[in-house]
Amino acid sequence: MKLIRWLWTIIQEFPDWIIKVLDWIVAVTERLVVLAIAFIAFYGGWLAFRADPEKSDALTEALKALSDNWKGLILLLVPLFYRTVRTFLEKVRKFAGMETETDEKRTGTPDEGE
């Protein structure tokens, strides 16, 4: 009987555990993408202001490759804004008006009307 209770407890906690692991993976991915974008931006700026003409050609080629493959850059935005969009959609009360709920619940007071 104890084994069945233990298994039932594990089965009930398993979805919560999976969600926590997936949230952690998303958080790590967001940070890695931000660091990669910051590194690329700083490296591109360093190449742009460096006087070496061969490096400027590399920057031009890199910008051309980014311009040609802009759809891949859009895919990078998904992990960056996933958590923000998900949090907003979890709190949204009305879809068309985009009104969000406040964090604290309203409590009625007898002195004020409803």
trRosetta pair geometry for C-beta under 8 A, 3 or more apart (Angstrom, degrees):
i j d omega theta_ij theta_ji phi_ij phi_ji
1 4 5.8 -52 -153 32 35 110
1 5 6.6 33 150 -16 65 104
2 5 5.6 -53 -149 38 37 112
2 6 6.1 39 152 -21 67 107
3 6 5.6 -54 -146 37 30 113
3 7 6.3 30 155 -17 65 106
4 7 5.8 -53 -145 39 30 110
4 8 6.2 33 154 -21 64 107
5 8 5.6 -55 -145 37 30 112
5 9 6.4 33 154 -21 64 104
6 9 5.8 -53 -151 33 30 112
6 10 6.5 30 151 -17 63 105
7 10 5.6 -54 -149 37 34 112
7 11 6.2 34 153 -20 67 106
8 11 5.7 -52 -145 37 31 112
8 12 6.3 30 155 -18 64 107
9 12 5.9 -56 -147 37 29 109
9 13 6.3 17 158 -10 65 112
10 13 6.1 -65 -144 44 28 103
10 14 6.4 48 154 -48 64 98
11 14 5.7 -35 -149 2 30 121
12 15 7.9 -58 179 24 33 95
13 16 5.5 -63 -162 45 55 113
13 17 5.8 58 144 -27 82 107
14 17 5.6 -57 -146 36 31 114
14 18 6.4 33 157 -21 66 104
15 18 5.6 -52 -147 34 34 112
15 19 6.4 33 156 -18 66 104
16 19 5.8 -55 -149 37 32 110
16 20 6.4 32 153 -18 65 106
17 20 5.7 -54 -148 36 31 111
17 21 6.4 31 154 -18 65 105
18 21 5.8 -56 -149 37 31 110
18 22 6.3 28 154 -16 66 108
19 22 5.7 -55 -144 40 31 109
19 23 6.2 34 155 -21 65 106
20 23 5.7 -52 -145 36 30 112
20 24 6.5 32 154 -20 62 105
21 24 5.7 -54 -152 35 32 113
21 25 6.5 33 151 -19 65 104
22 25 5.5 -50 -146 35 35 113
22 26 6.4 37 153 -19 65 103
23 26 5.7 -52 -147 36 32 112
23 27 6.4 34 153 -20 65 105
24 27 5.6 -53 -147 35 32 112
24 28 6.4 29 155 -16 65 105
25 28 5.9 -55 -147 38 31 108
25 29 6.2 31 154 -19 65 109
26 29 5.6 -56 -144 39 30 112
26 30 6.3 36 155 -25 65 103
26 79 6.6 -165 -153 -145 73 88
26 82 6.0 -108 -159 89 125 136
26 83 6.2 141 138 -62 126 102
27 30 5.8 -49 -149 30 30 113
27 31 6.7 24 156 -13 62 106
27 83 7.3 62 -85 -68 69 147
28 31 6.0 -59 -153 39 32 108
28 32 6.3 29 153 -17 67 109
29 32 5.7 -56 -144 39 31 110
29 33 6.2 32 158 -20 66 107
29 79 4.6 -94 127 -158 114 144
30 33 6.0 -59 -150 36 27 109
30 34 6.4 24 155 -17 64 108
30 79 5.3 -155 -81 152 62 93
30 80 6.1 121 -137 -111 83 39
30 82 7.5 -130 -77 41 111 100
30 83 6.6 -33 -66 -2 153 125
31 34 5.7 -54 -147 37 32 111
31 35 6.3 31 155 -17 65 106
32 35 5.7 -54 -146 38 32 111
32 36 6.2 32 155 -20 65 106
33 36 5.7 -53 -146 37 31 112
33 37 6.3 29 156 -17 65 105
33 76 5.8 161 -156 -167 124 93
33 79 5.3 142 -15 86 153 122
33 80 5.8 -117 105 -67 139 88
34 37 5.9 -54 -146 38 30 109
34 38 6.3 29 155 -18 64 107
34 80 6.9 120 -66 -116 85 98
35 38 5.7 -55 -145 38 31 111
35 39 6.2 32 155 -20 65 106
36 39 5.7 -53 -147 36 30 112
36 40 6.3 28 155 -17 64 107
37 40 5.8 -55 -146 38 31 110
37 41 6.2 32 155 -20 65 108
37 76 7.4 133 -69 158 115 141
38 41 5.7 -55 -145 37 30 112
38 42 6.3 25 158 -13 65 108
39 42 6.0 -59 -145 41 28 105
39 43 6.0 25 158 -16 65 111
40 43 5.8 -56 -141 41 28 110
40 44 6.1 31 157 -21 64 108
41 44 5.8 -55 -146 37 27 111
41 45 6.4 26 155 -16 62 106
42 45 5.6 -54 -147 38 32 111
42 46 6.3 35 153 -21 65 105
43 46 5.5 -51 -146 36 32 113
43 47 6.4 31 153 -17 65 104
44 47 5.7 -54 -147 38 32 109
44 48 6.2 33 153 -23 65 106
44 59 6.0 116 -146 -136 73 104
44 62 7.0 -141 -104 99 101 140
44 63 7.7 101 -142 -66 126 95
45 48 5.5 -52 -142 34 32 112
45 49 6.4 9 165 -1 66 110
46 49 6.6 -69 -145 46 25 94
46 50 6.1 33 157 -34 63 111
47 50 5.8 -53 -141 25 29 115
47 55 4.9 -144 -146 157 88 105
47 56 6.7 157 161 -90 88 44
47 58 6.4 -103 -154 81 143 102
47 59 4.2 166 122 -67 129 119
48 56 7.2 82 -121 -117 40 83
48 59 5.8 153 -72 -161 68 166
50 55 5.3 -11 86 85 130 147
50 56 7.5 -156 76 -56 84 81
52 55 4.3 64 89 11 110 111
52 56 7.0 177 94 -14 58 84
53 56 5.4 -52 -149 33 42 115
53 57 6.7 46 153 -22 68 98
54 57 5.7 -49 -157 29 36 113
54 58 6.9 39 145 -19 63 101
55 58 5.4 -48 -155 31 41 115
55 59 6.6 44 147 -20 67 99
56 59 5.4 -48 -151 33 38 114
56 60 6.5 41 150 -20 66 102
57 60 5.5 -50 -148 36 35 113
57 61 6.4 35 152 -18 66 104
58 61 5.7 -53 -148 38 32 111
58 62 6.3 34 152 -21 65 106
59 62 5.6 -54 -146 36 31 112
59 63 6.3 29 156 -17 65 105
60 63 5.9 -55 -146 38 29 109
60 64 6.3 31 153 -19 63 106
61 64 5.6 -54 -147 36 32 113
61 65 6.4 33 153 -20 65 104
62 65 5.7 -53 -149 35 32 111
62 66 6.5 31 152 -17 65 105
63 66 5.6 -52 -146 38 34 111
63 67 6.2 37 152 -22 65 105
64 67 5.5 -53 -147 36 32 113
64 68 6.3 29 154 -18 65 106
65 68 5.8 -54 -145 38 31 108
65 69 6.1 -6 165 13 66 113
66 69 6.4 -74 -135 57 25 85
66 70 7.0 66 159 -82 61 65
66 73 6.6 59 -163 -56 89 132
67 70 6.4 -6 -159 -53 30 102
69 72 4.7 -1 157 17 102 120
69 73 7.2 119 116 -20 75 88
70 73 5.3 -49 -158 31 48 116
70 74 6.8 54 146 -24 70 96
71 74 5.6 -45 -156 27 41 115
71 75 7.1 45 146 -20 63 98
72 75 5.6 -48 -158 28 40 115
72 76 7.1 46 145 -23 64 97
73 76 5.5 -45 -159 24 42 116
73 77 7.3 49 145 -25 63 95
74 77 5.6 -45 -163 20 43 116
74 78 7.9 58 143 -31 61 88
75 78 5.9 -30 -167 3 46 116
76 79 7.0 -55 -168 36 45 95
76 80 6.7 42 143 -18 70 115
77 80 5.2 -64 -150 41 43 117
77 81 5.9 2 168 9 80 112
78 81 7.1 -81 -142 50 18 82
78 82 5.9 41 163 -59 62 103
79 82 5.6 -32 -131 -3 31 122
81 84 5.1 -61 -159 46 65 115
81 85 5.5 61 145 -22 90 106
82 85 6.2 -65 -148 41 24 105
82 86 6.0 21 159 -18 65 113
83 86 5.7 -56 -141 39 28 111
83 87 6.2 29 159 -20 64 107
84 87 6.0 -56 -148 35 26 109
84 88 6.4 24 155 -16 62 108
85 88 5.7 -56 -149 38 31 111
85 89 6.2 25 156 -15 67 109
86 89 5.9 -58 -144 40 29 107
86 90 6.3 32 156 -23 65 106
87 90 5.8 -54 -148 32 30 112
87 91 6.6 10 159 -4 63 111
88 91 6.2 -74 -152 45 29 99
88 92 6.2 44 153 -49 68 101
88 100 6.9 -82 -153 -97 72 130
89 92 5.5 -32 -138 4 35 120
91 100 4.9 33 123 -160 106 103
91 101 5.2 -129 -175 41 82 91
92 95 6.4 68 145 -90 133 56
92 98 6.7 -59 -137 -144 114 52
92 99 7.4 111 -159 76 68 44
92 100 5.6 -61 -102 -102 49 72
92 101 7.7 164 -138 -6 5 83
93 99 5.2 -46 58 96 106 92
93 100 6.3 137 0 -141 90 20
93 101 5.1 115 -53 -55 112 83
94 97 4.4 16 105 46 130 102
94 98 7.0 -67 89 -15 80 14
94 99 4.7 37 36 36 105 100
95 98 7.1 10 -176 -73 28 55
102 105 7.9 172 83 -80 94 21
102 106 7.6 88 52 -49 125 85
108 112 7.8 -143 -166 75 65 93
108 114 6.6 -19 -128 -114 122 69
109 112 4.9 57 71 27 103 97
